[in-house]
Amino acid sequence: MSAAAQAVHRETAGDTFQGQSLEERVRHVAAVTAEHAPRHDRDADFPVEALAALRETGLLGLTVPGDHGGLGGTVSDLLDVCIELGRADMSVAMILGMHCQQVAAVAGHAAPRLRDELLPRIAAGRLYLASVTTEAGKGGHLLTAESELRGDSTHLAIDRFAPIVTGGTHADGFLITVRAPDASSPSQVSLVYADRDQLTVEQSGVWNPMGMRASHSVALRLTGSVPAHQVVGEHGRFSRIAGEVFGPLAHLAWSAAWLGTAAGALARVVGMLRSPAGRRRFDLGSELLLGRLSAARQKLDTVHALLRHTEQVVRHTTELSVPRVQLLLNALKITASEQCHAAVEELVAAVGLRDGYLKDSGTRLELALRDLRSAPLNYSNDRLHQADGRLTLLDAEVRLA
């Protein structure tokens, strides 16, 4: 963890965690998350206790700069936290990762007035941000928008339906993609911030998925009016934010959450095998068992190495849009989504029906497998492969990042 992230900056969410390190804060959130995760998976509802812990520990302000009251954490800190929370519940790790993605957009692209209004509230744990980028017919494609933004120099009117909004029913504010005023094409997209009290928020349908049940990613209709200064970045230029913030941080934070989930699964399996009861039930010298454990660990180490390499490239590269960097980011997402799921599949095969398949097993492999099945679908790997094919044709010299 960086020294900046371990230090305590000003007053954040409360007095309880003042002076505590980042690791201590994360351990608290992970413990709260693990305690309530089975119930939220069963009921497919939002992890309100984990969100409360994120607020009180100041972790909602993990990546808020210190001069705005936050913990001043780096991208590396964010990945560490997502890995640790992923061990407890992948939904919570994804919720925090996506929130920090929104924070980075505000910190890096909002005008000073909006930045000064929002960042201290986030640091104090009072503002959990949700992302509104999906639309019916285009899925999660970031660079186009069908809903139009209307308004003048003082106010902007929002009327936006989104089929998937992670944590939207509990968010305090939203970053919303809309077609820019007077746009001539769907690719002229603006990003607008809206406080919850500036909107009418209506839920549509229910959330009853196979996995990621605690993410509570329901459909919402958002209507209302916001002051004109709540545009993040320039009108019609959201593609820059997508390229510099949304895409890179999504692939990094998601991959960290998936890695944490798979690593937690392996840790629980190894703990079970090493226990006295496990030693009686399993032959720890079995070549088949040892081979499957090795294969699972190899997959996790591969993802971890790619994750850390990609984080370093993003940190030290000024132009993220070049093909070799885009290819690396996409390769991270594709590889992590496939290999973390495959690692848990190896573990299920290694320990069998009782310990690998049943819902009440202490290994929780069944839950990890369901959650990780969403990873290749979360911004489809098929779509990324199509993009990568075009990018590969643009990089004839095959320059590796």
KOLNU-71034 format. One record per residue (C-alpha): x, y, z; residue in three letters. Coordinates in pm, whole numbers. Layout:
+--------+--------+--------+--------+
|      u |      v |      w | residu |
+--------+--------+--------+--------+
|      X |      Y |      Z |    Ala |
...
+--------+--------+--------+--------+
END
This chain:
+--------+--------+--------+--------+
|      u |      v |      w | residu |
+--------+--------+--------+--------+
|      0 |      0 |      0 |    Met |
|    122 |    351 |    -75 |    Ser |
|    219 |    584 |    207 |    Ala |
|    -43 |    829 |     84 |    Ala |
|   -320 |    571 |    115 |    Ala |
|   -210 |    458 |    461 |    Gln |
|   -204 |    811 |    599 |    Ala |
|   -517 |    965 |    744 |    Val |
|   -617 |   1287 |    569 |    His |
|   -831 |   1544 |    745 |    Arg |
|  -1176 |   1435 |    863 |    Glu |
|  -1328 |   1170 |    642 |    Thr |
|  -1629 |    962 |    733 |    Ala |
|  -1605 |    960 |   1111 |    Gly |
|  -1384 |    928 |   1415 |    Asp |
|  -1384 |    549 |   1454 |    Thr |
|  -1124 |    484 |   1187 |    Phe |
|   -911 |    796 |   1223 |    Gln |
|   -548 |    693 |   1248 |    Gly |
|   -606 |    342 |   1115 |    Gln |
|   -417 |    209 |    814 |    Ser |
|   -578 |    124 |    485 |    Leu |
|   -530 |   -247 |    559 |    Glu |
|   -724 |   -215 |    887 |    Glu |
|  -1008 |    -35 |    713 |    Arg |
|  -1025 |   -298 |    441 |    Val |
|  -1024 |   -582 |    695 |    Arg |
|  -1323 |   -424 |    869 |    His |
|  -1521 |   -389 |    546 |    Val |
|  -1429 |   -742 |    438 |    Ala |
|  -1546 |   -885 |    773 |    Ala |
|  -1878 |   -701 |    754 |    Val |
|  -1917 |   -810 |    392 |    Thr |
|  -1848 |  -1178 |    466 |    Ala |
|  -2091 |  -1180 |    757 |    Glu |
|  -2386 |  -1069 |    544 |    His |
|  -2291 |  -1208 |    200 |    Ala |
|  -2491 |  -1535 |    221 |    Pro |
|  -2815 |  -1352 |    297 |    Arg |
|  -2770 |  -1097 |     19 |    His |
|  -2688 |  -1373 |   -229 |    Asp |
|  -3000 |  -1561 |   -121 |    Arg |
|  -3228 |  -1256 |   -139 |    Asp |
|  -3060 |  -1084 |   -438 |    Ala |
|  -3060 |   -751 |   -256 |    Asp |
|  -2802 |   -479 |   -207 |    Phe |
|  -2528 |   -518 |     60 |    Pro |
|  -2636 |   -222 |    271 |    Val |
|  -2411 |   -321 |    563 |    Glu |
|  -2103 |   -327 |    337 |    Ala |
|  -2193 |     14 |    194 |    Leu |
|  -2229 |    151 |    547 |    Ala |
|  -1885 |     11 |    630 |    Ala |
|  -1738 |    168 |    315 |    Leu |
|  -1884 |    499 |    425 |    Arg |
|  -1763 |    488 |    786 |    Glu |
|  -1412 |    368 |    700 |    Thr |
|  -1361 |    640 |    441 |    Gly |
|  -1308 |    383 |    165 |    Leu |
|  -1564 |    558 |    -54 |    Leu |
|  -1297 |    829 |    -62 |    Gly |
|  -1013 |    587 |   -132 |    Leu |
|   -910 |    760 |   -456 |    Thr |
|  -1022 |   1112 |   -363 |    Val |
|   -710 |   1335 |   -346 |    Pro |
|   -588 |   1429 |     -1 |    Gly |
|   -646 |   1801 |    -61 |    Asp |
|  -1019 |   1723 |    -90 |    His |
|  -1023 |   1514 |    228 |    Gly |
|   -979 |   1170 |     75 |    Gly |
|   -729 |    892 |    137 |    Leu |
|   -530 |    982 |   -175 |    Gly |
|   -499 |    619 |   -285 |    Gly |
|   -336 |    514 |   -610 |    Thr |
|   -467 |    277 |   -874 |    Val |
|   -245 |     12 |   -717 |    Ser |
|   -421 |     70 |   -383 |    Asp |
|   -758 |     35 |   -553 |    Leu |
|   -655 |   -299 |   -703 |    Leu |
|   -531 |   -422 |   -364 |    Asp |
|   -862 |   -329 |   -204 |    Val |
|  -1072 |   -487 |   -481 |    Cys |
|   -873 |   -811 |   -450 |    Ile |
|   -927 |   -824 |    -75 |    Glu |
|  -1299 |   -743 |    -95 |    Leu |
|  -1337 |   -992 |   -380 |    Gly |
|  -1225 |  -1266 |   -141 |    Arg |
|  -1530 |  -1185 |     72 |    Ala |
|  -1789 |  -1100 |   -196 |    Asp |
|  -1735 |  -1022 |   -562 |    Met |
|  -2040 |   -796 |   -573 |    Ser |
|  -1899 |   -563 |   -306 |    Val |
|  -1560 |   -549 |   -478 |    Ala |
|  -1728 |   -458 |   -806 |    Met |
|  -1948 |   -198 |   -638 |    Ile |
|  -1646 |    -19 |   -491 |    Leu |
|  -1443 |    -53 |   -811 |    Gly |
|  -1719 |    104 |  -1020 |    Met |
|  -1771 |    382 |   -765 |    His |
|  -1399 |    465 |   -775 |    Cys |
|  -1415 |    470 |  -1154 |    Gln |
|  -1678 |    743 |  -1126 |    Gln |
|  -1469 |    929 |   -868 |    Val |
|  -1173 |    928 |  -1106 |    Ala |
|  -1387 |   1082 |  -1378 |    Ala |
|  -1493 |   1363 |  -1144 |    Val |
|  -1141 |   1419 |  -1010 |    Ala |
|   -981 |   1418 |  -1353 |    Gly |
|  -1236 |   1586 |  -1577 |    His |
|  -1491 |   1790 |  -1380 |    Ala |
|  -1454 |   2166 |  -1368 |    Ala |
|  -1325 |   2309 |  -1036 |    Pro |
|  -1669 |   2411 |   -912 |    Arg |
|  -1821 |   2065 |   -952 |    Leu |
|  -1507 |   1893 |   -826 |    Arg |
|  -1511 |   2107 |   -511 |    Asp |
|  -1879 |   2031 |   -456 |    Glu |
|  -1852 |   1653 |   -493 |    Leu |
|  -1512 |   1530 |   -380 |    Leu |
|  -1537 |   1637 |    -13 |    Pro |
|  -1878 |   1469 |     11 |    Arg |
|  -1736 |   1149 |   -137 |    Ile |
|  -1438 |   1160 |    102 |    Ala |
|  -1675 |   1204 |    398 |    Ala |
|  -1870 |    893 |    296 |    Gly |
|  -2184 |   1088 |    209 |    Arg |
|  -2181 |   1031 |   -167 |    Leu |
|  -2191 |    685 |   -325 |    Tyr |
|  -2183 |    719 |   -705 |    Leu |
|  -2356 |    490 |   -952 |    Ala |
|  -2283 |    468 |  -1324 |    Ser |
|  -2562 |    504 |  -1582 |    Val |
|  -2418 |    403 |  -1920 |    Thr |
|  -2639 |    116 |  -2043 |    Thr |
|  -2932 |    168 |  -2278 |    Glu |
|  -3183 |    -66 |  -2436 |    Ala |
|  -3057 |   -174 |  -2777 |    Gly |
|  -2691 |    -84 |  -2723 |    Lys |
|  -2611 |   -265 |  -2398 |    Gly |
|  -2301 |   -131 |  -2224 |    Gly |
|  -2147 |     27 |  -2534 |    His |
|  -1994 |    343 |  -2392 |    Leu |
|  -1935 |    564 |  -2693 |    Leu |
|  -2291 |    617 |  -2814 |    Thr |
|  -2611 |    743 |  -2654 |    Ala |
|  -2972 |    748 |  -2766 |    Glu |
|  -3125 |    958 |  -2487 |    Ser |
|  -3100 |   1328 |  -2563 |    Glu |
|  -2997 |   1597 |  -2318 |    Leu |
|  -3206 |   1912 |  -2345 |    Arg |
|  -3160 |   2248 |  -2183 |    Gly |
|  -2999 |   2588 |  -2193 |    Asp |
|  -2711 |   2772 |  -2030 |    Ser |
|  -2861 |   2732 |  -1682 |    Thr |
|  -3031 |   2391 |  -1660 |    His |
|  -3027 |   2053 |  -1831 |    Leu |
|  -3326 |   1820 |  -1849 |    Ala |
|  -3263 |   1446 |  -1809 |    Ile |
|  -3499 |   1167 |  -1913 |    Asp |
|  -3297 |    846 |  -1916 |    Arg |
|  -3384 |    476 |  -1899 |    Phe |
|  -3106 |    229 |  -1821 |    Ala |
|  -3165 |   -149 |  -1812 |    Pro |
|  -2876 |   -212 |  -1570 |    Ile |
|  -2759 |     26 |  -1296 |    Val |
|  -2542 |   -140 |  -1034 |    Thr |
|  -2644 |    -23 |   -688 |    Gly |
|  -2867 |    244 |   -837 |    Gly |
|  -3145 |    212 |   -582 |    Thr |
|  -2897 |    302 |   -306 |    His |
|  -2681 |    559 |   -487 |    Ala |
|  -2658 |    916 |   -361 |    Asp |
|  -2565 |   1047 |   -706 |    Gly |
|  -2528 |    934 |  -1066 |    Phe |
|  -2293 |    991 |  -1357 |    Leu |
|  -2513 |    961 |  -1665 |    Ile |
|  -2422 |    936 |  -2033 |    Thr |
|  -2658 |   1120 |  -2268 |    Val |
|  -2644 |   1251 |  -2621 |    Arg |
|  -2510 |   1606 |  -2611 |    Ala |
|  -2748 |   1897 |  -2677 |    Pro |
|  -2780 |   1965 |  -3052 |    Asp |
|  -2571 |   1653 |  -3128 |    Ala |
|  -2569 |   1547 |  -3492 |    Ser |
|  -2484 |   1182 |  -3417 |    Ser |
|  -2519 |    928 |  -3132 |    Pro |
|  -2141 |    937 |  -3083 |    Ser |
|  -2153 |   1293 |  -2945 |    Gln |
|  -2199 |   1189 |  -2584 |    Val |
|  -2190 |   1401 |  -2267 |    Ser |
|  -2139 |   1285 |  -1909 |    Leu |
|  -2364 |   1456 |  -1656 |    Val |
|  -2370 |   1436 |  -1277 |    Tyr |
|  -2705 |   1431 |  -1097 |    Ala |
|  -2774 |   1423 |   -725 |    Asp |
|  -3043 |   1180 |   -619 |    Arg |
|  -3259 |   1466 |   -488 |    Asp |
|  -3244 |   1631 |   -832 |    Gln |
|  -3410 |   1328 |   -993 |    Leu |
|  -3715 |   1110 |   -983 |    Thr |
|  -3578 |    755 |   -965 |    Val |
|  -3816 |    476 |  -1069 |    Glu |
|  -3719 |    108 |  -1056 |    Gln |
|  -3844 |   -120 |  -1332 |    Ser |
|  -3865 |   -497 |  -1288 |    Gly |
|  -3676 |   -716 |  -1043 |    Val |
|  -3319 |   -840 |  -1009 |    Trp |
|  -3296 |  -1219 |  -1000 |    Asn |
|  -2973 |  -1328 |  -1174 |    Pro |
|  -2763 |  -1644 |  -1155 |    Met |
|  -2472 |  -1470 |   -982 |    Gly |
|  -2363 |  -1122 |   -873 |    Met |
|  -2693 |  -1115 |   -690 |    Arg |
|  -2582 |   -860 |   -430 |    Ala |
|  -2490 |   -606 |   -699 |    Ser |
|  -2864 |   -536 |   -735 |    His |
|  -2820 |   -406 |  -1090 |    Ser |
|  -3181 |   -316 |  -1160 |    Val |
|  -3333 |   -114 |  -1442 |    Ala |
|  -3402 |    252 |  -1361 |    Leu |
|  -3570 |    549 |  -1521 |    Arg |
|  -3414 |    879 |  -1417 |    Leu |
|  -3593 |   1207 |  -1484 |    Thr |
|  -3520 |   1556 |  -1359 |    Gly |
|  -3325 |   1876 |  -1410 |    Ser |
|  -2971 |   1967 |  -1307 |    Val |
|  -2768 |   2289 |  -1320 |    Pro |
|  -2569 |   2326 |  -1641 |    Ala |
|  -2234 |   2324 |  -1458 |    His |
|  -2285 |   1957 |  -1365 |    Gln |
|  -2148 |   1838 |  -1698 |    Val |
|  -1825 |   1642 |  -1644 |    Val |
|  -1579 |   1741 |  -1915 |    Gly |
|  -1686 |   1902 |  -2241 |    Glu |
|  -2025 |   1846 |  -2402 |    His |
|  -2004 |   1573 |  -2664 |    Gly |
|  -1651 |   1469 |  -2561 |    Arg |
|  -1722 |   1177 |  -2331 |    Phe |
|  -1508 |    956 |  -2556 |    Ser |
|  -1201 |   1117 |  -2396 |    Arg |
|  -1320 |   1025 |  -2045 |    Ile |
|  -1406 |    675 |  -2164 |    Ala |
|  -1058 |    627 |  -2308 |    Gly |
|   -866 |    779 |  -2018 |    Glu |
|  -1076 |    670 |  -1720 |    Val |
|  -1380 |    450 |  -1772 |    Phe |
|  -1224 |    182 |  -1992 |    Gly |
|   -887 |    141 |  -1819 |    Pro |
|  -1021 |    154 |  -1463 |    Leu |
|  -1310 |    -79 |  -1543 |    Ala |
|  -1080 |   -346 |  -1682 |    His |
|   -830 |   -307 |  -1399 |    Leu |
|  -1079 |   -298 |  -1110 |    Ala |
|  -1304 |   -570 |  -1251 |    Trp |
|  -1005 |   -798 |  -1303 |    Ser |
|   -889 |   -735 |   -947 |    Ala |
|  -1234 |   -823 |   -812 |    Ala |
|  -1244 |  -1144 |  -1018 |    Trp |
|   -892 |  -1235 |   -907 |    Leu |
|   -983 |  -1179 |   -543 |    Gly |
|  -1288 |  -1402 |   -577 |    Thr |
|  -1087 |  -1686 |   -731 |    Ala |
|   -800 |  -1640 |   -483 |    Ala |
|  -1044 |  -1653 |   -192 |    Gly |
|  -1190 |  -1974 |   -333 |    Ala |
|   -845 |  -2133 |   -358 |    Leu |
|   -756 |  -2020 |     -4 |    Ala |
|  -1071 |  -2178 |    138 |    Arg |
|  -1005 |  -2504 |    -49 |    Val |
|   -644 |  -2521 |     71 |    Val |
|   -756 |  -2445 |    426 |    Gly |
|  -1013 |  -2721 |    409 |    Met |
|   -762 |  -2972 |    267 |    Leu |
|   -501 |  -2888 |    534 |    Arg |
|   -749 |  -2920 |    822 |    Ser |
|   -754 |  -3242 |   1025 |    Pro |
|  -1087 |  -3338 |    872 |    Ala |
|   -961 |  -3264 |    523 |    Gly |
|   -649 |  -3472 |    573 |    Arg |
|   -868 |  -3765 |    675 |    Arg |
|  -1101 |  -3732 |    375 |    Arg |
|   -855 |  -3644 |     97 |    Phe |
|   -532 |  -3804 |    -21 |    Asp |
|   -304 |  -3502 |    -28 |    Leu |
|    -50 |  -3702 |   -226 |    Gly |
|   -296 |  -3768 |   -511 |    Ser |
|   -140 |  -3669 |   -843 |    Glu |
|   -481 |  -3571 |   -978 |    Leu |
|   -558 |  -3346 |   -679 |    Leu |
|   -213 |  -3187 |   -681 |    Leu |
|   -230 |  -3128 |  -1056 |    Gly |
|   -564 |  -2951 |  -1030 |    Arg |
|   -447 |  -2735 |   -741 |    Leu |
|   -138 |  -2645 |   -945 |    Ser |
|   -348 |  -2557 |  -1250 |    Ala |
|   -575 |  -2332 |  -1044 |    Ala |
|   -281 |  -2153 |   -883 |    Arg |
|   -107 |  -2111 |  -1220 |    Gln |
|   -413 |  -1938 |  -1362 |    Lys |
|   -431 |  -1697 |  -1069 |    Leu |
|    -61 |  -1613 |  -1085 |    Asp |
|    -95 |  -1549 |  -1458 |    Thr |
|   -385 |  -1310 |  -1407 |    Val |
|   -205 |  -1136 |  -1120 |    His |
|    108 |  -1082 |  -1329 |    Ala |
|    -93 |   -944 |  -1619 |    Leu |
|   -294 |   -721 |  -1385 |    Leu |
|     16 |   -568 |  -1227 |    Arg |
|    191 |   -524 |  -1561 |    His |
|   -114 |   -353 |  -1710 |    Thr |
|   -143 |   -123 |  -1407 |    Glu |
|    219 |    -16 |  -1454 |    Gln |
|    170 |     48 |  -1826 |    Val |
|   -139 |    260 |  -1756 |    Val |
|     46 |    452 |  -1485 |    Arg |
|    345 |    537 |  -1705 |    His |
|    177 |    584 |  -2046 |    Thr |
|     54 |    928 |  -2144 |    Thr |
|   -140 |    811 |  -2450 |    Glu |
|   -370 |    522 |  -2364 |    Leu |
|   -545 |    518 |  -2702 |    Ser |
|   -253 |    364 |  -2896 |    Val |
|   -330 |     12 |  -3022 |    Pro |
|    -74 |   -174 |  -2812 |    Arg |
|   -211 |    -28 |  -2486 |    Val |
|   -574 |    -84 |  -2583 |    Gln |
|   -488 |   -442 |  -2678 |    Leu |
|   -322 |   -496 |  -2342 |    Leu |
|   -619 |   -356 |  -2148 |    Leu |
|   -861 |   -573 |  -2342 |    Asn |
|   -635 |   -877 |  -2301 |    Ala |
|   -637 |   -824 |  -1925 |    Leu |
|  -1016 |   -816 |  -1912 |    Lys |
|  -1059 |  -1119 |  -2138 |    Ile |
|   -787 |  -1323 |  -1968 |    Thr |
|   -899 |  -1242 |  -1613 |    Ala |
|  -1264 |  -1314 |  -1688 |    Ser |
|  -1182 |  -1651 |  -1842 |    Glu |
|   -897 |  -1772 |  -1624 |    Gln |
|  -1047 |  -1683 |  -1285 |    Cys |
|  -1361 |  -1876 |  -1374 |    His |
|  -1151 |  -2164 |  -1508 |    Ala |
|   -948 |  -2173 |  -1186 |    Ala |
|  -1264 |  -2221 |   -979 |    Val |
|  -1378 |  -2492 |  -1222 |    Glu |
|  -1049 |  -2670 |  -1149 |    Glu |
|  -1120 |  -2648 |   -776 |    Leu |
|  -1471 |  -2787 |   -812 |    Val |
|  -1326 |  -3085 |  -1000 |    Ala |
|  -1050 |  -3121 |   -740 |    Ala |
|  -1272 |  -3149 |   -431 |    Val |
|  -1584 |  -3304 |   -583 |    Gly |
|  -1958 |  -3283 |   -531 |    Leu |
|  -1979 |  -3239 |   -154 |    Arg |
|  -1718 |  -2964 |   -115 |    Asp |
|  -1728 |  -2811 |   -463 |    Gly |
|  -2089 |  -2813 |   -577 |    Tyr |
|  -2321 |  -2787 |   -279 |    Leu |
|  -2446 |  -2444 |   -174 |    Lys |
|  -2378 |  -2503 |    194 |    Asp |
|  -2012 |  -2601 |    147 |    Ser |
|  -1766 |  -2390 |    343 |    Gly |
|  -1552 |  -2353 |     30 |    Thr |
|  -1828 |  -2139 |   -131 |    Arg |
|  -1710 |  -2262 |   -473 |    Leu |
|  -2067 |  -2275 |   -600 |    Glu |
|  -2112 |  -1903 |   -530 |    Leu |
|  -1772 |  -1810 |   -677 |    Ala |
|  -1854 |  -2006 |   -992 |    Leu |
|  -2190 |  -1833 |  -1035 |    Arg |
|  -2045 |  -1489 |   -973 |    Asp |
|  -1749 |  -1540 |  -1206 |    Leu |
|  -1972 |  -1666 |  -1487 |    Arg |
|  -2080 |  -1304 |  -1530 |    Ser |
|  -1725 |  -1184 |  -1598 |    Ala |
|  -1705 |  -1267 |  -1973 |    Pro |
|  -2051 |  -1111 |  -2018 |    Leu |
|  -1970 |   -788 |  -1832 |    Asn |
|  -1888 |   -590 |  -2147 |    Tyr |
|  -1886 |   -893 |  -2373 |    Ser |
|  -1559 |  -1067 |  -2452 |    Asn |
|  -1694 |  -1124 |  -2803 |    Asp |
|  -1721 |   -748 |  -2852 |    Arg |
|  -1368 |   -698 |  -2720 |    Leu |
|  -1227 |   -966 |  -2952 |    His |
|  -1386 |   -786 |  -3249 |    Gln |
|  -1226 |   -460 |  -3138 |    Ala |
|   -893 |   -635 |  -3083 |    Asp |
|   -901 |   -781 |  -3432 |    Gly |
|   -927 |   -431 |  -3578 |    Arg |
|   -657 |   -300 |  -3343 |    Leu |
|   -425 |   -585 |  -3438 |    Thr |
|   -450 |   -483 |  -3804 |    Leu |
|   -343 |   -130 |  -3703 |    Leu |
|    -28 |   -258 |  -3528 |    Asp |
|    158 |   -433 |  -3809 |    Ala |
|    486 |   -433 |  -3619 |    Glu |
|    323 |   -607 |  -3318 |    Val |
|    467 |   -365 |  -3063 |    Arg |
|    400 |   -503 |  -2716 |    Leu |
|    311 |   -272 |  -2428 |    Ala |
+--------+--------+--------+--------+
END
